[in-house]
Amino acid sequence: MSADVFGLNKNTIVAAAVSCAAVFGVAALMRGGTASAIGWAAVIVAASAAAAILAFTIVFSVLFGAPYLPTDRRNLASMMELAAVKPGDRVADLGSGDGRILIAAAKLGATAEGWEVNPLIWAWSLWRVRRAGVGKSVRLHLGSYWGAPMSGFSVVTLFLIQSKMPRMARKLRQELAAGSRVVSYVFKFSEWEPAATNGHGVRLYVMPGDRK
Ligand SMILES: C[S@@+](CC[C@H](N)C(=O)[O-])C[C@H]1O[C@@H](n2cnc3c(N)ncnc32)[C@H](O)[C@@H]1O
């Protein structure tokens, strides 16, 4: 199984495991006797797992703003293309999710660092990066991107949420060197003019020489 196929189906796999436990539980309940006790246990485990995963994800979304939603393959390729990621680039993905952008950048010869605040997703990304064989080119930080030092990065990738964009614009203008490329998926920097767009939500911004 290739890394991408497995990675894209992560949520499906968890949902399938929980559903299997639930189906097994219901079947055992219908048979009665000892099977019934096993059935109840399976239903309780499945319900608890589903509730825990849902609660954890919702709590993180509410607290930190951007929910976990991976960039699709086509737009990820566009992000790399518009930013012209190449060997020698240092790429930062702020809110790095399952690590797919870092993996793509590393495969293009760049070094890449991600900041991810959700420990479950961060742990998953660690495993994906290792499995993709790019561990030497990728660093994964567990923590908020607001504290991530941006100096030295030539490319920054973002898939945040609109309410976080003004603060992120101030951070990037203060910390990035002139000429650094910033690629945002879906959400715009309202005060900046994009240098390019793919027409499907990916926008490239190039840091100007002056600082505001
Ligand atoms: C929409 S997802 C994008 C994931 C990945 N960049 C991609 O494009 O596939 C946003 C990610 O940002 C993470 N996140 C939200 N707020 C954060 C913060 N303050 N610091 C670090 N990560 C954060 C979320 O947990 C989520 O995984």
The ligand as an ORCA input file, in Angstrom:
! r2SCAN-3c Opt
* xyz 0 1
  C      -6.891     22.828      7.627
  S      -5.678     21.833      8.427
  C      -4.347     21.880      7.246
  C      -3.373     20.722      7.379
  C      -2.219     20.734      6.354
  N      -1.494     21.990      6.376
  C      -2.736     20.495      4.965
  O      -2.795     21.459      4.202
  O      -3.083     19.347      4.642
  C      -5.151     22.981      9.693
  C      -4.271     22.338     10.754
  O      -3.801     23.378     11.622
  C      -3.759     22.867     12.937
  N      -3.769     24.039     13.821
  C      -4.808     24.853     14.149
  N      -4.400     25.848     14.950
  C      -3.051     25.670     15.136
  C      -2.043     26.387     15.860
  N      -2.335     27.497     16.548
  N      -0.759     25.929     15.800
  C      -0.445     24.802     15.089
  N      -1.366     24.084     14.404
  C      -2.644     24.515     14.414
  C      -4.987     21.988     13.030
  O      -4.881     21.053     14.080
  C      -4.982     21.328     11.643
  O      -4.268     20.124     11.636
*
